[in-house]
């Protein structure tokens, strides 16, 4: 392959990945996939598309529809292997073949056993040239919710931690929430909400802060995720603010078997759905909670509870990423305080001894964000 062609492939895949990022939080239970159709001879981008909200139509047929007859003889760039099975839509691989595309550049294979290389095989059998692996690392990260759902039968889990400069979680003295970080950092936290399929807290957070748990970034209000509240006994006030808009933004309360049926009925009248799971050692069994979420199409879960919730997820090895915000340490670039703790030490002090690696860092006003990924498993191929 020529150097120019490899560069063009990388450029087009970057556009496809950008499209895929736009769909995060909107396409569950399907992954957000980006597709670009381009003319390698002229360098023109003919069409680009992303998986539609709700997961259908898929990106490939949308791009083909936009390109029309111009798709014939061109190259399609896709962030995830085109599906090869009949589900609620026909196979995307067949749509690519029918459109007369001559070449397909695919970032990663789909681990779904219904696909798992069959989509690429179908394209090759139809005479298309297929290249795999361009932009694979970023594609795996964008598609991580789908990958974990398929391979582990649970959502991809991000713990969101907000600590002060001493590495502690400040405690309030009244009913108003305690804001640990700056408005800039909190705005980024709302972006994480918009990109998630569900946000999870415990009943203690509802009692202490009475939060709405919605995305309030201008223009992204419609991307508020499902709100999930864990409460073994359904000890949740029906007057809590998250029920104010429960018909527009869903609420799922998860309780133990044997929870008070009167409380259950009361919360259901407030618009909440109630799911019951086993209680083990006095606590809701988190693997069962994950199964309940997967059954509802959740692929990306943002855990915003406090230290007890972080520790519980860490103890069950249900953590894939930690978004660690530390207030007031942007100038030094590392958390300050009496122990001079590192991001790793801070994260593991709350979530347990997880193997972590820094994936990214960012500064928001006076605050610092570390995105730490667990390294005990490989995501995808």
N, C-alpha and C positions, 0 to 999 in steps of 0.2 A: 504494500500500500504506500502511495506517495505521501510525503510529508504534508503537502497542501490538502489532500483529501482527509488525512487524519485531523488536521486543524479544523477543517470545515465540519467534520463530524462532531468534534468537541464543542464547537461554537453552537451548532444546532441543538445538541443535547443540553447545553446550558439553558437555552430558551425553553426546551421541554421541561427541564427541572424547575425553572421559574414558574411555568404554568402549573406544575404539580403542587408547588408550595401554596399557590393561590387557593387551592381546594381544601387545604387542611382544615379539619373541623366541620366540613360540610358534606362529605361523601359517604360517611359510615352507613351501612357496614362494609361498603366497598372501599378500596384504597383510592387515594387521590393520584391520578395518573396524568401526566402531560404528554401531548403528542404534537409533533411538528411535521408538516410535509414541505419539502424543499426541493428546488431544482439545483442540482450540483453544478450544472453547466453555467448557469447565470448567477448562482448564489442567492436567488430569490427565495424568500419564505412565502410559500403559497398559502398555507393555512396553519393555524395552531389552535389547540383546544385543550380543555381539562375535563376530567370527569364531572358530570353535572351534579348539583346538589341532590342528595338522596342516593347517589351512586349510579344513576342512569340518566341519559345514555352515557356509554363509556367514551373516553377521549378519542379513540381511533375512529369510530364511525362519525363522530362529530367533526373531526378534522377532514375526513374524506368528503362529508357532505358540503363543507365549506369550500373545499378545493374543486368539487365537481369533476368535470372531464379532464381538468388539468392535472389530476392526480396520476393519471396513466404515465408510466415510464419514469416516475419520480421516486424519491427516497422518503421514507417515513422514519422519524425518530421517536421512540417511545421509552418512557422511564421504567416500565414494567412489561414483562413478556405478555403479548396479546393472548387473551383467553382462547381456548380451543374447544370449549364444551358449550352445550346448550343449557342456559339457565333461564332467566327472565328476558334475556336478549340473545340473539344469535351470536356465534363465535366471532370475535374481532379479527381473528386470523383469516376467516373466510371473507370478511369485508375487505381486508387488505388485498387479498388475492383477486377478488372480483373487481376491485377498483383499478387493477392493472399496474399497481406499484411494482417497481423492479427490484427494490432494495429496502431492507429493514435494519435499522441500527437500534439495538435494545440494550438498556442499561443493565438490567438484572433479570434472571429467571424468576418466575412466580413459584414460591414453595407450595402453593395449593396443590394437593395431589391430583386434582382434576386437570391441572395444567402441567406444571413440573417439566418443562422442556417440550411438551407436545405441541405447543403453539409455534415454537421455533421450527420444530421438525415439519410441521404442516407447511410453513412458509417455504422451507427448503425444498420440500417435495413438489411444490408448485413452481419451482424454478427461480425463486427469489434469492438474491444474495443476502446473507444474514451476517451481521457483525454484532457481537455481544460484549458487554463490559465497559462501554464508554460511559463515564460518569457514575460508575457502579457504587462508589462509596457514598456519595451524596444521595443517590437514589435509594440505597438501603436505609439511610437515615430518614428520608421523607416517608418511606413506605414502612417504617418500623412497626406501626400499629398493626398493619395487615400481617406482617411477618410473624410477630409474636402471637397474634390471635390464631394463626394457622398452625404454628409449630408448638405452641404451649397452651392453647385454648384459654387464653386470658388476654386482657388488654395490655398494651405497653404502659408502664406505670412511671410517672414522673412525680417525685416528691418536691414540693415547693417549700423551701425554708427561708424565712426572713429573720435575721439575727441582728442585734445591735453590735457595736464595735468591740464589745467584750465577749462576743460569741454567745450571748444569752437571748432568751425570748422574753421581752419585757412583759410584765403583768400589769393590767389596768386595775383601777380602783372603782370604776363605775360601770354603767351599762354601755358607754360609748366604746367603739373599737379603738385599739391602740395601734397607731400607724408607726411601724418600725422604720420604714424606708421612706425615701423622698417621693414626691409626686411622679418624677420621671421613672423611678424603678417600679412604682405601683402601676403606671401605665403599661410598662412592659409585662408585668404580671397579668394584666387584663388581656394582652395579646396572647399569652399562653392559654388563657381561658378560651379565647376565640378559636385557637387551633386544636383544642381538645374536644373529644366527644362527650366527656362527662367530667365533672369536678366533684371531689369527695371530701367530706368533713365528718366529724363525729358530732353527736348531740351536744357535747360540751362547748364546741365552737358556736353552735346556734344559741345556746344559753348565754354565753359570755359576750358575744359580739352582735348577735341578731343580724347577720349579714344577708344581703340579697343574693350573693354568689352569681351575679350576672356580669357580662362583659359590657362596660360602659365607655368604650372607646368610640369616638364619633365615627359613624359609618359602619361600625361592626356590632352595633347593638343586636342585630338579628342573628349573630353567631354565638349567642350565649348557649353554653352546653347544658346537658341534663345535669341537674343538681342531685347529688346522692348523699343521704345522711344516714350514718350508722347509729343505731340505738337499739340495744338488746331488748329493752322493755318498751320501746316507742315513747320514751319520756321526752316528747317534743311538743311545745306549746302550739296549738293550732293558730295562734295569733302571730306566729313568727313571720318576719317580713318575706321570707322566701315563698310563702304561700300567696302573697299578694298578686303574683302573676303566674301562678302554677299552671294555668291553662294555656298560657302562651309559651312559657319555658318550663319544661317538665321537672317534676320532683319525684324522686324515688327514695322511699324510706325503707331501709333494710333492718329487720328485727329478727329475733330468735323465734323458733317454734314455741308456741305457748304464750306469745305476747298477748296483752290484754285486747280482746276483740272489740271492746268499746272504743279504746284508743285508736285501733286500726280503722274502725268505721268513721271515726271523727276526722282523721287525717285524710281518708279517702273522700269525704265530703268536701274537704278543702282543695281537692284536685290532685292529691298525691297518689302515686301508686305505691303499694306496700308489698315487699317481697320478704319471705320468711326463709331463714337458713339455719343450719345447726349451730348450737352453742357448744364450744369445746373449752374446757378449763375456764369456764366463766366468761368467755369472750366469743363474739361472733367469729365463726370459722372463715377467715379471709379467702381461702381457696374457693369456698362455696359462694362468697360474694363475687369473686371474679367470674365464676361460671354464670351467675345471674346477670352480670353485666354483658358478657359475651353473648348470652342468649338474647339480649336486647340490642345487639349490633354495635356495642361499644368496642372500639379498637384502641383508643388513646385516652388514658385516665390521668387527670391531674389531681394529686392528693394535696389538699391545702389545710389539713388538720394540724394539730399541734404536736409536741414531742411524743406524746403517747401513741398517736397514730403513726408517726414516722417509725418509731421503734417496732410497732406491731408489724408493719409491712417489711421492715428489714429483717425481723426474726423469721419471717416466712419466705425470705428470699424472693420477695415480690417487688423488687425495685430494679428499674432499668436505668433511670437517670435521676439526678438530683439537681434542681435549679436552686443554687445557694446564693441568696442576696445577703450581703453584709453591709450595714449602714456605716457611712462616715469613714471609709477606708480607701477611697478611690485614689488619693494622692500617693499613699504608700504602696498600693497594689497588693497588699496582703493584710489579712485581719490583724488588728492590734489587740491589745488587752494584756491582762496580767500574765497570761501563759504564752502569748505570742503564737497562737495556734494557727496552723496551716489550714487551707480549705479542706484537705483530706481529714485532718483531725477534727475540725468542726463538724463536718458531715457525718463521720462515723461515730462521733460522740452521741449523736441523736438517733442514727439509723442502724447502729451496730457495725460490726467489723466487715463491711462490704469492700470487695476489691474495686477500686475506683481509678479512673484516669480522667484528666482534664480534657474536655472536648472543645471548650470555647470559653472565652472571657469577654466581658463587656463592662463599660462604665456608664452609669446613669446618674448624672449630677454628682453628688458626693458619695454615691454608693457603688458597690462592685458586685457583679454577677459572675459566678463560676458555674458552668454546666459540666457536671461530672457524670460520666457513664460507667456503669458496672462493666467489668471486664471478664466475668466468669462464664460468659456465653458468647457465641458468635451469632450475629443476626444475619440470616439469609446466606446467600452464596456469593 
